[in-house]
């Protein structure tokens, strides 16, 4: 009986490295700061989770999505019955942001009202593509024209851009 060689493929090693990098960045982001730092932290955490789930969608061949809610967002996957569920039974799919942060959402160039829904507003396809979106974080109690804003945007090719922005 012939045995196959044992070891890890390059793809498996790369996936582990990406996961370690994302988890490390989440740990670094958990160290709090001032209001502007909290905006940046919320945006960077969203971008890191989006990238993680986009990579998992590619590797697993599954359709993934993100459902934005008033106080946070939920990462989902489409199961075999066509129902959106948490990616794993052990995952906590809901990720809240601090109470003093609000979100503005645009999908494919149009503003979206954030309300309770069973479906995600942004899809992460197994080809690496995603729904074009822009999520802008701001402080809830700061409505000045020069108030800090932090934007996370994704294009149809799956590229993410993050950073401070102006009104």
Legacy VTK file of the C-alpha trace (Angstrom):
# vtk DataFile Version 3.0
C-alpha trace
ASCII
DATASET POLYDATA
POINTS 167 float
0.000 0.000 0.000
1.491 3.296 -1.097
1.180 6.324 1.205
0.982 9.907 0.025
3.574 12.423 1.198
2.470 14.389 4.242
2.784 18.120 4.743
1.104 21.445 4.143
0.418 23.029 0.787
1.520 26.568 0.050
-2.127 27.656 -0.031
-2.763 26.300 3.461
0.281 28.096 4.826
-0.780 31.360 3.133
-4.294 31.129 4.595
-2.879 30.625 8.079
-0.545 33.618 7.603
-3.463 35.833 6.473
-5.536 34.742 9.479
-2.656 35.424 11.885
-2.165 38.876 10.358
-5.832 39.764 10.612
-6.123 38.517 14.189
-2.988 40.450 15.141
-4.380 43.639 13.612
-7.660 43.138 15.496
-5.740 42.705 18.750
-3.731 45.880 18.117
-6.911 47.785 17.240
-8.558 46.779 20.505
-6.321 49.235 22.373
-8.606 52.271 22.620
-7.890 55.963 22.123
-9.797 59.191 21.583
-12.958 59.669 19.496
-11.078 59.851 16.182
-9.130 56.727 17.088
-12.407 54.904 17.821
-13.672 55.828 14.332
-10.487 54.510 12.763
-10.654 51.374 14.918
-14.249 50.634 13.881
-13.391 51.145 10.209
-10.222 49.076 10.315
-11.980 46.245 12.161
-14.706 46.207 9.488
-12.106 46.171 6.700
-10.153 43.329 8.345
-13.266 41.183 8.799
-14.407 41.908 5.250
-11.051 40.809 3.876
-11.075 37.670 6.028
-14.561 36.677 4.861
-13.745 37.543 1.232
-10.750 35.190 1.385
-12.839 32.483 3.060
-15.508 32.852 0.345
-12.854 32.309 -2.318
-11.279 29.314 -0.568
-14.544 27.610 0.383
-16.491 28.469 -2.782
-19.334 29.853 -0.638
-21.317 33.033 -1.056
-20.761 35.363 1.902
-22.380 38.649 2.872
-22.473 41.440 5.401
-25.674 42.832 6.847
-25.299 46.304 8.309
-27.508 47.154 11.257
-28.029 50.313 13.286
-25.490 49.398 15.990
-23.198 46.954 14.207
-22.963 44.431 11.412
-23.376 40.700 10.916
-21.206 38.432 8.785
-23.254 35.739 6.992
-22.986 32.877 4.503
-25.611 31.380 2.225
-26.301 27.762 3.183
-27.444 24.915 0.920
-31.121 25.690 1.651
-30.722 29.322 0.517
-30.839 30.789 4.032
-28.344 33.366 5.312
-26.668 32.082 8.499
-23.575 32.581 10.634
-20.482 31.200 8.829
-19.754 28.659 11.603
-21.790 27.386 14.521
-19.124 28.664 16.928
-18.828 32.139 15.341
-20.320 35.247 16.842
-21.496 36.802 13.585
-22.680 40.104 15.111
-20.029 42.780 15.587
-21.223 45.908 17.413
-19.465 49.240 17.273
-19.324 51.760 20.136
-22.621 53.472 20.958
-21.249 56.913 20.078
-20.531 55.892 16.450
-23.079 55.910 13.630
-22.804 54.644 10.084
-23.855 55.961 6.693
-24.057 53.310 3.967
-24.056 53.621 0.172
-24.424 50.550 -2.040
-23.653 50.888 -5.735
-23.654 54.676 -5.382
-27.053 54.989 -3.675
-27.726 55.706 -0.002
-29.206 52.763 1.899
-31.509 52.976 4.914
-30.155 50.714 7.593
-33.055 48.684 8.902
-33.676 45.140 10.094
-33.428 42.651 7.232
-32.836 38.956 6.662
-30.520 39.666 3.720
-27.058 41.230 3.520
-26.586 44.567 1.756
-23.079 43.627 0.546
-22.252 40.293 -1.103
-18.802 38.682 -1.136
-18.646 36.336 -4.114
-16.482 33.219 -4.305
-14.758 34.769 -7.338
-13.296 37.517 -5.124
-15.722 40.174 -6.341
-18.057 42.077 -4.032
-20.955 44.486 -4.132
-19.677 48.039 -4.511
-20.247 49.909 -1.232
-19.086 52.769 0.938
-19.522 52.778 4.730
-18.805 56.071 6.511
-18.373 56.137 10.283
-18.968 59.324 12.269
-19.441 60.324 15.878
-23.152 60.399 16.736
-22.997 63.613 18.745
-20.771 65.590 16.330
-22.731 67.106 13.430
-20.248 69.893 12.612
-19.132 70.232 8.989
-15.537 69.548 9.994
-16.425 66.507 12.140
-14.101 63.540 11.621
-15.305 60.803 9.268
-13.766 57.426 8.504
-14.634 55.547 5.320
-14.392 51.892 4.304
-15.207 51.295 0.645
-15.159 48.248 -1.589
-15.284 48.114 -5.363
-16.711 45.450 -7.655
-13.284 43.796 -8.026
-13.060 43.186 -4.265
-10.523 45.917 -3.483
-10.956 47.739 -0.169
-9.948 51.319 0.591
-9.949 52.719 4.099
-9.084 56.056 5.612
-10.231 59.410 6.910
-12.484 61.387 4.612
-14.219 64.767 4.487
-17.862 65.661 3.904
LINES 1 168
167 0 1 2 3 4 5 6 7 8 9 10 11 12 13 14 15 16 17 18 19 20 21 22 23 24 25 26 27 28 29 30 31 32 33 34 35 36 37 38 39 40 41 42 43 44 45 46 47 48 49 50 51 52 53 54 55 56 57 58 59 60 61 62 63 64 65 66 67 68 69 70 71 72 73 74 75 76 77 78 79 80 81 82 83 84 85 86 87 88 89 90 91 92 93 94 95 96 97 98 99 100 101 102 103 104 105 106 107 108 109 110 111 112 113 114 115 116 117 118 119 120 121 122 123 124 125 126 127 128 129 130 131 132 133 134 135 136 137 138 139 140 141 142 143 144 145 146 147 148 149 150 151 152 153 154 155 156 157 158 159 160 161 162 163 164 165 166
